[in-house]
Structures are given as C-alpha cells and as structure tokens.
Amino acid sequence: MTANDDRAGERAMAVENLRKFLDAEIEPAFRSHGERFIPKETMGEWTRALGEFGLTRAPFAERWGGFDMGWLAQLMLFEEVVYTSLDVAIPGFINAVGAKLIETLGTDEMKERYLADVIAGRSFVSFGISEPDVGSDVAAVRTRAVRDGDHWVLNGEKTWITNGEYSDFFICTCRTGENEISHILIDRHEHGYEVRGIPKMALNGQSTAQIFLSDVRVPLANTVGALGKGLVNTLKLFELARCHMAIWGVGIARRALDESIRYSKERKQHGKVIAGHQLIAEKIATMATHVEAARLLTHAAIAKVESGARADKECAMAKWYGTEMAVKVCRDAVEIHGGNGVTKEFVVERLARESIINPIPDGTTEIQKLLIARALTGVQAFR
Ligand SMILES: Cc1cc2nc3c(=O)[nH]c(=O)nc-3n(C[C@H](O)[C@H](O)[C@H](O)COP(=O)(O)OP(=O)(O)OC[C@H]3O[C@@H](n4cnc5c(N)ncnc54)[C@H](O)[C@@H]3O)c2cc1C
C-alpha cells in the first residue's frame, strides 16, 4: 500500500459514511421541509452535522478543527451532499471557500477569531464582489471604503450574495482607492449591515441576498490580505470556487441520471419498459458519460490547484463543462420522465430548475470560454 492508496481509501470511506448519513437523515428532512427557506438555526444544525462527516472540515489543518484530507476529498463530499440537496450543500461550500481565504490571507487574530467556527459550521461567512452594476466585469467594483483615522467607512450595495441572510461576517471586495481593490472583513454583529433575500426560480431553501452598507465603520485591522490585491486574490479564489460549481453540476446531473434509470426501468410504453427503447438507452448512456467526463475534468483541475500551479484554464474548463452538461442532462431526465417530469412529484423537475442557475455564479459560461481562450492565445477578448 502506498501513501496515495491510503489517501484514496480514506476519501472513499468518508464518502461512504456521509452517503449513509445523507440517505438516513438529510434526504427525509429536506423532503419534508420542501423548497421553503431553511432558517439559520436548522441550516446551522445540518451544516455542523455534515461538517462532522468532513464537508467543510476535510481540506483544513487539524489545528482549526479540519481533517487534513485535501480539496479533492472536499469536492467528493460536496458531490454527495449536492446529490441529496443543493440547498443544503451550498452554505458549506461557501464556508469552505471563505475559510480558505482567511487561512491564506487573514491575520493571526482573524484566524483565531473566525476560522475554527466557520470550518465547523458554527458560523457562516459570505463573500461579495457582485453589485447591481457589477457582474462579469469584476474590476468595476464601486463599493467604497474611505479611511477615517484607524477605521474604514464603507458605503455601497452588494447583490447575489450567497449565505447573505445566514452570514455572521462578510468579506467585502471594495475600492480602497481610485485604482485599488481590497478585501475587508465586516462582522455583522459588531459592525452591522442590512441584508435582504432574493427570491429565485430555484434554490430558495438557502440564502442569496442583497447586502447594504451605509457608513459601516470597520477597523483598518480588518483588511484581509494586502491593500490593492483584492482582485488578484479574488481571481485565485475563483479557481477553488469554480471547481465547486463544476461539482454542483456533477452532483445534480448524477441524481438526474439515477432518477432516470429508475424511472425508465419502471415505466412501460409500447409493450415494454422504456429503458428497452433504443433512443432512451442512448440518452442514458450519453448522460452517464457526460457525468463521468465532468467529474474527471474537475478532479484534474483540483489536482492542479493543490499542486500550487496556476490552474485558471483547467478550472474554467471544468466549470463550463460541468455546469452546462448538467443543464443538458437534467433536461434529458425531464424528457425521460415525460409529463411526470414537469410535476412536483418527481425530483427531476427541481433539478432542471437548479441546473439552469448553475452556469451563472462565479463567472458565466461566456466568461469561462474567454478565460480559456486567453490562456491558450495570450490575447484577451473581454472588451
Ligand atoms: C445563485 C447565485 C449566487 C451568487 N452568489 C454570489 C456570491 O456569493 N458573491 C458574489 O459576489 N456574486 C454572486 N453571484 C453573482 C454572479 O457571480 C454574477 O451573477 C455573474 O458573475 C454574472 O454577472 P451578472 O449577473 O451581472 O451578469 P452580466 O455580467 O450582466 O452578464 C449578462 C450576460 O452578458 C454576458 N457577458 C458579460 N460580459 C461579456 C463579455 N465580455 N463577452 C461576452 N459575454 C459577456 C454574460 O455571460 C451574461 O450572459 C451569484 C449569482 C447567482 C445567480
């Protein structure tokens, strides 16, 4: 047995244990709750329980309550939770990526104060770039932090902020000078900010919100990373976030595939189960192959991220492919279910709505393609 075999065995075991817990506890709880907003207390309880199985804890050092298993393990565990419920999976994803930002760039005081709690799911983090007029063009951020003695005074509006309503603290990407973008940590309980939820076509169980900053005073010591490095640091963090977005696609597509396999073996038309019709068989074979390909692409991307090498091209490929293949696979799953596929009685209806959201956050498909082409040609085609 090599060390690599040990790590693979450890990951497989973690996935198996989590799967049992999800099937026994989270699947029925989510089913009976439905797609209504999950209150912070319940989401906290579920996120902490999932954390005990490795979600959020897997990639972090033991001194912060982590399991030291790496980001591949985190993605494998994330896939399992997405398979059961994307609403339940998302807060843990944001906590893991937010914790990575603090672990890499935060001061010792920030780490002591926030890291263990956010990794365990005892608190929630949000991070925000997007604003009403700032989407794909992240460098256009307008939210401003102006220095006043030993404090920043922040004003602006952020939108589409995942975990917003749950958040105990918020890592805000803002302008600290005319040509200077930085990250500032705002503690909701200490410094305050106003939050308003955004209703969506799906994923209303978890929180996507607007955050309003009106003369919010925050100590200069809450600057995360070097001043003026906010954009570079955000782009680096996107690599990790995009791998999660890709696995979000893999998780829901795998569920759509399993639901389709089950249904196609039960439903009979023209004298036999529909799985026995060649065009349905072709759909299932194609769906399964796309799911496997997206997972392999993402696992290769995360291996490159973990090696420390620049991985923007690989993560963009994984994000584009994983999220778009899920739209296609979930649509095929609805087709396989026929009329039943558009009813609330069948899971594929929800999956199809969730899949459509998937390509948008952390850079749309168009933006991923521009990133891939720029990496290949050295020529940027953004503007
Ligand atoms: C569910 C959800 C959760 C989110 N969570 C967060 C979060 O936690 N934090 C956060 O900061 N943001 C978050 N976002 C925001 C997300 O990152 C943005 O929505 C995304 O980057 C796109 O920006 P936009 O919506 O303003 O679209 P726009 O940038 O206005 O784009 C509109 C269309 O134009 C296309 N387009 C734009 N520029 C170009 C170009 N140069 N070439 C070709 N096509 C182009 C886009 O691809 C898109 O099709 C979230 C969004 C959603 C839907």
The ligand as an SDF file (V2000), in Angstrom:
LIG
                    3D

 53 58  0  0  0  0  0  0  0  0999 V2000
  -27.4420   31.9380   -7.2970 C   0  0  0  0  0  0  0  0  0  0  0  0
  -26.3360   32.9560   -7.4390 C   0  0  0  0  0  0  0  0  0  0  0  0
  -25.3970   33.0650   -6.4170 C   0  0  0  0  0  0  0  0  0  0  0  0
  -24.3910   34.0240   -6.4920 C   0  0  0  0  0  0  0  0  0  0  0  0
  -23.5070   34.1740   -5.4420 N   0  0  0  0  0  0  0  0  0  0  0  0
  -22.6270   35.2060   -5.4530 C   0  0  0  0  0  0  0  0  0  0  0  0
  -21.8070   35.4870   -4.3040 C   0  0  0  0  0  0  0  0  0  0  0  0
  -21.8600   34.7840   -3.2730 O   0  0  0  0  0  0  0  0  0  0  0  0
  -20.9810   36.5580   -4.3580 N   0  0  0  0  0  0  0  0  0  0  0  0
  -20.8900   37.3610   -5.4550 C   0  0  0  0  0  0  0  0  0  0  0  0
  -20.1200   38.3160   -5.4300 O   0  0  0  0  0  0  0  0  0  0  0  0
  -21.6500   37.1160   -6.5690 N   0  0  0  0  0  0  0  0  0  0  0  0
  -22.5150   36.0730   -6.5810 C   0  0  0  0  0  0  0  0  0  0  0  0
  -23.3110   35.8320   -7.6900 N   0  0  0  0  0  0  0  0  0  0  0  0
  -23.2280   36.7370   -8.8350 C   0  0  0  0  0  0  0  0  0  0  0  0
  -22.6100   36.1000  -10.0610 C   0  0  0  0  0  0  0  0  0  0  0  0
  -21.2360   35.9130   -9.8880 O   0  0  0  0  0  0  0  0  0  0  0  0
  -22.9660   37.0010  -11.2660 C   0  0  0  0  0  0  0  0  0  0  0  0
  -24.3720   36.8980  -11.4460 O   0  0  0  0  0  0  0  0  0  0  0  0
  -22.2230   36.6050  -12.5180 C   0  0  0  0  0  0  0  0  0  0  0  0
  -20.8520   36.8960  -12.4060 O   0  0  0  0  0  0  0  0  0  0  0  0
  -22.7790   37.3090  -13.7620 C   0  0  0  0  0  0  0  0  0  0  0  0
  -22.9330   38.6780  -13.5370 O   0  0  0  0  0  0  0  0  0  0  0  0
  -24.3130   39.3840  -13.9030 P   0  0  0  0  0  0  0  0  0  0  0  0
  -25.4120   38.5930  -13.3170 O   0  0  0  0  0  0  0  0  0  0  0  0
  -24.2180   40.8110  -13.5130 O   0  0  0  0  0  0  0  0  0  0  0  0
  -24.4360   39.2680  -15.4710 O   0  0  0  0  0  0  0  0  0  0  0  0
  -23.7090   40.2420  -16.5770 P   0  0  0  0  0  0  0  0  0  0  0  0
  -22.2560   40.4130  -16.2560 O   0  0  0  0  0  0  0  0  0  0  0  0
  -24.5360   41.4670  -16.7200 O   0  0  0  0  0  0  0  0  0  0  0  0
  -23.8540   39.3350  -17.8600 O   0  0  0  0  0  0  0  0  0  0  0  0
  -25.0530   39.2560  -18.6340 C   0  0  0  0  0  0  0  0  0  0  0  0
  -24.7450   38.4000  -19.8590 C   0  0  0  0  0  0  0  0  0  0  0  0
  -23.7180   39.0100  -20.6580 O   0  0  0  0  0  0  0  0  0  0  0  0
  -22.6320   38.1200  -20.8570 C   0  0  0  0  0  0  0  0  0  0  0  0
  -21.3670   38.8520  -20.8950 N   0  0  0  0  0  0  0  0  0  0  0  0
  -20.8890   39.7580  -19.9930 C   0  0  0  0  0  0  0  0  0  0  0  0
  -19.6970   40.2040  -20.3870 N   0  0  0  0  0  0  0  0  0  0  0  0
  -19.3860   39.5870  -21.5500 C   0  0  0  0  0  0  0  0  0  0  0  0
  -18.2910   39.6160  -22.4550 C   0  0  0  0  0  0  0  0  0  0  0  0
  -17.2090   40.3820  -22.2500 N   0  0  0  0  0  0  0  0  0  0  0  0
  -18.3390   38.8380  -23.5370 N   0  0  0  0  0  0  0  0  0  0  0  0
  -19.4060   38.0250  -23.7920 C   0  0  0  0  0  0  0  0  0  0  0  0
  -20.4680   37.9430  -22.9730 N   0  0  0  0  0  0  0  0  0  0  0  0
  -20.4640   38.7240  -21.8700 C   0  0  0  0  0  0  0  0  0  0  0  0
  -22.7020   37.1540  -19.6650 C   0  0  0  0  0  0  0  0  0  0  0  0
  -22.0570   35.9350  -19.9570 O   0  0  0  0  0  0  0  0  0  0  0  0
  -24.2090   37.0060  -19.4870 C   0  0  0  0  0  0  0  0  0  0  0  0
  -24.6920   36.0660  -20.4050 O   0  0  0  0  0  0  0  0  0  0  0  0
  -24.3020   34.8520   -7.6450 C   0  0  0  0  0  0  0  0  0  0  0  0
  -25.2350   34.7120   -8.6850 C   0  0  0  0  0  0  0  0  0  0  0  0
  -26.2480   33.7830   -8.5880 C   0  0  0  0  0  0  0  0  0  0  0  0
  -27.2450   33.6650   -9.7030 C   0  0  0  0  0  0  0  0  0  0  0  0
  1  2  1  0
  2  3  1  0
  2 52  2  0
  3  4  2  0
  4  5  1  0
  4 50  1  0
  5  6  2  0
  6  7  1  0
  6 13  1  0
  7  8  2  0
  7  9  1  0
  9 10  1  0
 10 11  2  0
 10 12  1  0
 12 13  2  0
 13 14  1  0
 14 15  1  0
 14 50  1  0
 15 16  1  0
 16 17  1  0
 16 18  1  0
 18 19  1  0
 18 20  1  0
 20 21  1  0
 20 22  1  0
 22 23  1  0
 23 24  1  0
 24 25  2  0
 24 26  1  0
 24 27  1  0
 27 28  1  0
 28 29  2  0
 28 30  1  0
 28 31  1  0
 31 32  1  0
 32 33  1  0
 33 34  1  0
 33 48  1  0
 34 35  1  0
 35 36  1  0
 35 46  1  0
 36 37  1  0
 36 45  1  0
 37 38  2  0
 38 39  1  0
 39 40  1  0
 39 45  2  0
 40 41  1  0
 40 42  2  0
 42 43  1  0
 43 44  2  0
 44 45  1  0
 46 47  1  0
 46 48  1  0
 48 49  1  0
 50 51  2  0
 51 52  1  0
 52 53  1  0
M  END
$$$$
